[in-house]
Amino acid sequence: MKQTDKRFWIAWIVVELLMLSSCIYMAVQSKVLEILCVFVIGQPLMGIFALYKKHHPNGALANLIFACIYSSYALYINITGEDGNGWGWVFFMIVLPIIQLIILLLFWGIQKIAETNEPK
């Protein structure tokens, strides 16, 4: 196994654990809608990272690091109670993953279109 594969999968597991811990924390507080949003929005992004890793290992690792940063910050503001109205948590755990997923899919789609239009 390559060293980049180990770093990627370690980062992938860390982000999954952050999402899971955030979900468990929400379950304890009985915020059911937020629990569903974390997994409904976050899991497609995690799956795309694993597929994206095949051709762009460093890009996938960089994207995972960004996901780890905003997931850990969202969990931090939720646990410490610094997010009084709850919009910060929504931004970091729902809006940012959607934006990141859209940008990643656009890049990947443009790259695939460019590959098919290359002269052989």
HELIX and SHEET records of a PDB file:
HELIX    1   1 GLN A    3  VAL A   28  1                                  26    
HELIX    2   2 VAL A   32  TYR A   52  1                                  21    
HELIX    3   3 PRO A   57  THR A   80  1                                  24    
HELIX    4   4 TRP A   87  VAL A   90  1                                   4    
HELIX    5   5 PHE A   91  VAL A   95  3                                   5    
HELIX    6   6 LEU A   96  THR A  116  1                                  21    
END                                                                             
